[in-house]
Amino acid sequence: MSVVAVVVTFRPDGDCAELVSELARQCDDVVVVDNGSGTETAQQLSATCHAAGAHFVPLDENVGIAAAQNIGIEVADSLGADFVLLSDDDSFPSPGMVEGLVQAIEEDPLIAATGPLPAEDREGGDQLVYCARTWGPKRAHPEELAQERLDVAFLIASGCLIRLEPLKVIGPMNGAMFIDHVDLEWGLRARQLGHRLVCVPSIGLHHSLGDEVVQLPNRPQPIHVHAPFRNYYILRNTISLIKRDLMPVPWRIRYAYWAAKYIVFNSVLVDRLPERRRMLARGLADGIRGRMGKLDD
């Protein structure tokens, strides 16, 4: 079985040489898709890929994480991949990660994708595993993470191993979303068609979100503070999902409630409030009227 890693880069810190080399050791091929980072970065990444025997696909502009992943998946398919391992440029696989994920995915033909336990590289960082609950995806409990295998609501993209055969039925990543909730939307489609998404908690993935965090009183989990342009995409794409029939009604109600809290928090309690308010207003309006794609400058 052939595994091809697809790494999407966007203005990475450094040349990603360590990441690409490690993925080359664990996978049969590596495809790096640079999402319009600029000439200098592209040259550095090209040299890294050449040294590691990886394939390099430079894009002239930022087409979004979903479209870039789809481009990489198409290249992986042309290379004869049976599985695609998605990766961000700010994640790093643990030793033997790919082998363990392949072993897990082959246990059941209904498993469309498997993923490791992604943990943030910061003190008190979250473990990013989400189980399906009555009112939507929620963080996995410690006793759930102690299991050998854990069915989940969706898998975050970085570190996710996808079987190519069901992916062609489920469909590619939703390029219209550009960024944010892309992995959630694909996971919802997969589960709606009867596929399983499985986390292997014993396998780790070092992951850096790069966001600031705010710790509110009486709340155990920190709140991630994204850049204002991300406020736009997160809110718009949340509303888009609420309007569709991918989620059960209780989930849609819960996400509507979450969106209201998200607007209040990012309009009142963080920095750059005028810019955030503009982005949230645009995200709310575009989400309601169904305008998707890249945010206009």
Residue pairs with C-beta under 8 A, 6 or more apart in sequence:
1 82
1 83
1 102
1 106
2 28
2 29
2 79
2 80
2 81
2 82
2 83
3 26
3 27
3 28
3 81
3 82
3 83
3 84
3 85
3 98
3 102
3 161
4 27
4 28
4 29
4 30
4 31
4 75
4 76
4 79
4 81
4 83
4 84
4 85
5 23
5 24
5 26
5 27
5 29
5 30
5 31
5 84
5 85
5 86
5 87
5 98
6 31
6 33
6 69
6 72
6 73
6 75
6 76
6 84
6 85
6 86
6 87
7 16
7 19
7 20
7 23
7 30
7 31
7 32
7 33
7 72
7 87
7 88
7 89
8 33
8 34
8 35
8 65
8 68
8 69
8 72
8 86
8 87
8 88
8 89
9 16
9 32
9 33
9 34
9 35
9 37
9 41
9 45
9 89
10 34
10 35
10 36
10 37
10 62
10 65
10 89
11 37
11 38
11 41
12 37
12 41
12 45
12 89
12 90
13 89
13 90
15 44
15 45
15 47
15 48
16 32
16 45
16 48
16 89
17 48
17 51
17 52
18 92
19 87
19 89
19 91
19 92
20 30
20 32
20 48
20 49
20 52
20 54
21 52
22 92
22 93
23 30
23 54
23 85
23 87
23 93
23 98
24 30
24 52
24 53
24 54
26 93
26 96
26 97
26 98
26 99
27 85
27 98
28 81
29 54
29 55
29 76
29 79
29 81
30 49
30 52
30 53
30 54
30 55
31 54
31 55
31 56
31 57
31 72
31 75
31 76
31 79
32 45
32 48
32 49
32 54
32 55
32 56
32 57
32 72
33 57
33 59
33 68
33 69
33 71
33 72
33 75
34 41
34 42
34 45
34 56
34 57
34 58
34 59
35 59
35 62
35 63
35 64
35 65
35 68
36 59
36 60
36 61
36 62
36 63
37 45
42 58
45 56
45 58
46 56
46 58
48 54
49 55
49 56
50 56
55 75
55 79
57 71
57 72
57 75
59 68
59 71
62 294
63 71
63 175
63 294
64 175
64 177
64 178
64 179
64 294
65 157
65 173
65 178
65 179
65 182
66 172
66 173
66 174
66 175
66 176
66 177
66 178
66 179
66 182
67 173
67 175
67 178
69 86
69 157
69 172
69 173
69 182
70 172
70 173
70 175
72 84
72 86
73 84
73 162
73 164
73 167
73 172
73 173
76 84
76 164
77 164
81 164
82 163
82 164
82 165
83 102
83 105
83 161
83 162
83 163
83 164
84 161
84 162
84 164
84 167
85 98
85 101
85 159
85 160
85 161
85 162
86 157
86 158
86 159
86 160
86 161
86 162
87 93
87 158
87 159
88 157
88 158
88 207
90 158
90 207
90 208
90 209
90 210
91 118
91 158
91 159
91 205
91 206
91 207
91 208
92 205
92 206
93 116
93 159
93 205
93 206
94 116
94 203
94 204
94 205
94 206
96 203
97 116
97 159
97 203
97 204
97 205
98 161
100 116
100 200
100 202
100 203
101 114
101 115
101 116
101 161
101 200
101 203
102 161
104 111
104 114
104 149
104 198
104 200
105 111
105 113
105 114
105 161
105 163
105 198
107 149
108 196
110 194
110 195
110 196
111 163
111 195
111 196
111 197
111 198
112 162
112 163
112 166
112 167
112 170
112 190
112 195
112 196
112 197
113 155
113 160
113 161
113 162
113 163
113 187
113 190
113 195
113 197
113 198
114 155
114 160
114 161
114 197
114 198
114 199
114 200
115 152
115 155
115 156
115 159
115 160
115 161
115 197
115 198
115 199
115 200
115 205
116 159
116 199
116 200
116 203
116 204
116 205
117 127
117 129
117 145
117 199
117 200
117 201
117 202
117 203
117 204
117 205
118 127
118 128
118 129
118 156
118 158
118 159
118 205
118 207
119 125
119 126
119 127
119 128
119 204
119 205
119 206
119 207
120 126
120 127
120 128
120 207
120 208
120 209
121 206
121 207
121 208
122 208
122 213
124 222
126 139
126 221
126 222
127 139
127 140
127 145
128 156
128 207
129 139
129 140
129 144
129 145
129 150
129 152
129 199
129 201
130 137
130 138
130 139
130 140
130 152
130 153
130 154
131 137
131 138
131 139
131 140
131 141
131 144
131 150
131 151
131 152
131 153
132 151
132 152
132 153
132 191
134 250
135 250
135 251
135 253
135 254
136 153
136 247
136 250
136 251
136 254
136 255
136 258
137 152
137 153
137 154
137 184
137 251
139 221
140 150
140 152
140 199
140 201
144 150
144 201
145 201
146 201
147 201
148 200
148 201
148 202
149 198
149 199
149 200
150 198
150 199
150 200
150 201
151 196
151 197
151 198
151 199
152 187
152 197
152 198
152 199
153 184
153 187
153 191
153 197
154 183
154 184
154 186
154 187
154 188
154 191
154 197
155 183
155 187
155 197
155 199
156 183
156 207
157 182
157 183
158 205
158 207
159 205
159 207
160 183
166 190
166 193
166 195
169 193
170 186
170 189
170 190
170 193
170 195
171 186
171 189
173 182
173 186
174 182
174 185
174 186
176 292
176 293
177 185
177 233
177 237
177 240
177 292
178 233
178 292
178 293
178 294
178 295
179 230
179 233
180 230
180 233
180 234
180 237
181 234
181 237
181 238
181 241
184 241
185 237
185 241
185 246
187 197
188 241
188 246
188 247
189 246
190 197
191 197
192 246
209 224
211 224
211 225
211 226
212 224
212 225
213 222
213 223
213 224
213 225
214 222
214 223
214 225
214 269
214 270
215 222
215 223
216 223
223 265
225 266
225 270
225 271
226 234
228 272
228 275
228 276
228 278
228 279
229 279
229 295
231 262
231 266
231 276
231 279
231 280
231 283
232 279
232 280
232 282
232 283
232 286
232 295
233 283
233 295
234 262
234 283
235 259
235 262
235 263
235 280
235 283
235 284
235 287
236 282
236 283
236 284
236 286
236 287
236 291
236 292
237 287
238 255
238 258
238 259
238 262
238 287
239 259
239 283
239 284
239 287
239 288
240 287
240 290
240 292
241 247
241 252
241 255
242 252
242 255
242 256
242 259
243 287
243 290
247 255
263 280
263 284
266 276
266 280
267 273
267 276
267 277
267 280
270 276
282 295
285 291
286 292
